[in-house]
């Protein structure tokens, strides 16, 4: 009897071990599937929130476009810039400088900014030096 019982006991042990391994595998698979489903649901919720935010932004931009189209175009009232040095002012400034007038005197006499006179004189010196 022992001769038959021992292989039978070993076979039962192997079957029980296989069943336990199968049940353990099923448990872990079910747990992994549940985790994947929860992850997918969280991503779906995040995606819906992002889509809703984009829709809200698009509606806001569309509203701004409609308001812009309804409003008449506004013209900016910028003051006209003072004309810079024209040819006659330039030649007059250079003549005054050659006579020995200071850049401040040239600027006040011609009614142009001092920085423009100084720039004109620097450019003139560079050109003369290059010749």
C-alpha positions in Angstrom: 0.0 0.0 0.0 2.9 2.3 0.8 4.2 1.9 -2.7 1.0 3.2 -4.2 0.3 5.9 -1.6 3.7 7.6 -1.9 3.4 8.4 -5.7 -0.2 9.4 -5.2 0.7 11.7 -2.3 3.4 13.3 -4.4 1.0 13.7 -7.3 -1.6 15.3 -5.0 1.1 17.7 -3.6 2.1 18.7 -7.1 -1.5 19.3 -8.1 -2.1 21.4 -5.0 1.1 23.4 -5.6 0.1 24.0 -9.2 -3.4 25.0 -8.1 -1.9 27.4 -5.5 0.5 28.9 -8.1 -2.4 29.3 -10.5 -4.6 31.0 -7.9 -1.7 33.3 -6.9 -1.1 34.2 -10.6 -4.9 34.9 -11.1 -4.9 37.1 -7.9 -1.9 39.2 -9.1 -3.3 39.4 -12.7 -6.7 40.6 -11.3 -4.9 43.2 -9.1 -2.8 44.4 -12.0 -5.9 44.8 -14.2 -7.7 46.7 -11.4 -4.7 49.0 -11.1 -4.6 49.5 -14.9 -8.3 50.3 -15.0 -7.9 52.9 -12.2 -4.9 54.4 -14.0 -6.9 54.6 -17.3 -9.8 56.2 -15.5 -7.5 58.8 -13.9 -6.0 59.6 -17.3 -9.4 59.9 -18.8 -10.5 62.4 -16.1 -7.3 64.4 -16.7 -7.9 64.4 -20.4 -11.4 65.6 -20.0 -10.3 68.4 -17.8 -7.6 69.4 -20.3 -10.2 69.3 -23.1 -12.6 71.5 -21.1 -9.8 74.0 -20.3 -9.0 74.2 -24.1 -12.7 74.7 -24.9 -13.0 77.5 -22.4 -9.9 79.2 -23.8 -11.2 78.9 -27.3 -14.6 80.4 -26.3 -12.7 83.2 -24.6 -10.6 83.9 -27.7 -13.7 83.7 -30.0 -15.5 86.2 -27.7 -12.4 88.5 -27.9 -12.4 88.2 -31.7 -16.1 89.1 -31.9 -15.6 92.1 -29.6 -12.6 93.2 -31.7 -14.6 92.9 -34.9 -17.5 94.9 -33.4 -15.4 97.8 -32.1 -14.3 100.4 -34.7 -10.6 100.4 -35.3 -8.9 102.8 -33.0 -6.2 105.1 -34.4 -3.4 105.9 -32.1 -2.9 109.6 -31.6 0.9 109.7 -31.4 2.6 113.0 -31.6 4.5 113.5 -34.8 8.2 113.0 -34.4 10.4 116.0 -34.9 12.2 115.9 -38.1 15.8 115.1 -37.8 18.7 116.7 -39.4 18.0 117.5 -43.0 20.7 118.3 -45.5 20.8 122.1 -44.9 20.8 121.7 -41.1 23.6 119.1 -41.4 25.8 121.4 -43.5 25.0 124.4 -41.3 26.0 122.4 -38.2 29.3 121.3 -39.7 30.0 124.9 -40.8 29.3 126.1 -37.3 31.6 123.4 -35.8 34.4 124.3 -38.2 34.1 127.9 -37.1 34.7 126.8 -33.5 31.1 126.7 -32.1 30.5 124.2 -29.4 28.0 121.3 -30.0 25.7 123.0 -27.4 25.7 126.2 -29.3 25.1 124.4 -32.6 22.1 122.5 -31.1 20.5 125.6 -29.5 21.0 127.7 -32.7 19.5 125.1 -35.0 16.9 123.9 -32.6 17.9 120.2 -32.7 18.8 117.8 -29.9 22.4 117.9 -28.6 22.7 114.1 -29.1 22.0 114.5 -32.9 24.7 117.1 -33.2 27.2 115.0 -31.3 26.4 112.0 -33.4 26.8 114.0 -36.6 30.2 115.2 -35.5 31.3 111.7 -34.6 30.2 110.3 -37.9 31.9 113.3 -39.7 35.2 112.6 -37.8 35.0 108.9 -38.8 34.4 109.7 -42.5 37.2 112.3 -42.6 39.6 109.8 -40.9 38.8 107.1 -43.4 39.7 109.4 -46.3 
